[in-house]
Structures are given as structure tokens and as C-alpha cells.
Amino acid sequence: MSKPSTPSTPSKSQTATKPQTATERKTPSKPSQKVVAVLGTGKIGEALLSGMIRSGRAPGDLLVTARRQERADELRTRYGVEPLTNAEAAKRADILILACKPQDMASLLAELAPYVSTDTLVISAAAGITTTFIEEHLADGTPVIRVMPNTPVLVDEGMSVISAGSHATAADLAHAEEVFGAVGKTLRVPETQQDACTALSGSGPAYFYFLVEAMTDAGILLGLRATRPTTSSSRRRSARR
């Protein structure tokens, strides 16, 4: 009887795995019942609001804030959501999305601080604002997540990079992925990579549109009508998806 062969030991190259610093996640099929407040309803804020509704989240679970009354009325009519003051939204929401301009963050946090508890998940979509900065303005232990979306969230094709603050848990990250997954894909990265992602992912679409515009201008200079080179460039863009 022949001696059973000994299983070969995998080589180092076979067993080694490439370390990953970013992981793409999928959005849960059914939104959670958390009450979400969007503070700042500019283009990105409204894109998140409409995306969450399209993904199945009930308008009754969504709160918004707006500086102007006419804007608040517009959002109520368009989406069936309830406009509130920042303080009222902070009292009622399970998740606060800070979609303000970076220069407005400090004053917004000062307004919210008395009403934000450590049970509230705070998500910042303001470029360049660190989770440490936000944590220092809120109660100790408040979970904070930093997200950098890009403009394709306006058509549900965005890429949002997500980083956890020092108190954010895996469940908190999952909630952030659920919200931003409604308008595209999400990617977890260490916060040390956020600035690089802002330059590449956040500003990348603008460089692409600049290239498309340049190709359109070149086509016109070569004698094509404006619609023809634009259509050709758009088809090439769609083919890359």
C-alpha cells in the first residue's frame, strides 16, 4: 500500500493577503426606522433627502432645516418632510447630518451642543472638518462620522468616503452607509485619507466634466455641430460605467 501523500503547505505568496484600507459596502435593502435630520439643504443636502425617500425611508422619519422660510415651505411641499429649527431637529433626531458649509460648522455646533446626546449619531458632510473638531464641541462620547460625498449623488451615482471618529461603532458606520448608500456607493477609509479622497473623489467629477467640455469645443472647432460631439462624449462616459 502506498503511503498517503502529505498535503503540501501553501507558499507564503498563497497565504498572504493584501491589506485593505478601504472597503466598499452595500446598502441594506430596507431602511432603518431611525429619525434622520438633514441640517443644511443645499444641493448635497437635498440630494440626500430625496435619495433616502426614493430608497424607501418614510418622509415622516425625516427632518430638515433651512435658513429661509420659503425654502422650508418648498421642501415641505416637494417631499412631505417637516422643517424645523436646528435645535428642534437635534432634540428629535437619532441621526444628524451636518450638510453645512465648512465655515459655518463652528457656529452650528455651538447651537446644537446643548441638545445633542451621546445617543445621537452625528454625521458631517463638510469638507475639511475633522471628527476631532466636532467631538470637541459636543458632549464627550458622542459618535461622529465624517463623510465626503461628491456631486454625482445628485443622480444617485455618487461615491461617498466614510471615516469613523473615536466614539463611532460598527453599527454607527452601518447607519452612515445606509444613508449615503441611497445616493450611490460608499467606501470606508481611515480619516488620514479623507483629504486625499476629497481631492480625488470630491473634485474628480469636475475635472472629468472639464475634459468633456474641452472635447466638445474641439469637435466644434473641427466643424461638428455642438450636439454631435457632446452626444459622442456622453456615450463614451456612459460606456465606462
Secondary structure, 3 states (H helix, E strand, C coil): CCCCCCCCCCCHHHHCCCCCCCEEECCCCCCCCCCEEEECCCHHHHHHHHHHHHCCCCHHHEEEECCCHHHHHHHHHHHCCEECCHHHHHHHCCEEEECCCHHHHHHHHHHHHHHCCCCCEEEECCCCCCHHHHHHHCCCCCCEEEEECCHHHHHCCEEEEEEECCCCCHHHHHHHHHHHHCCEEEEECCHHHHHHHHHHHHCHHHHHHHHHHHHHHHHHHCCCCCHHHHHHHHHHHHHCC
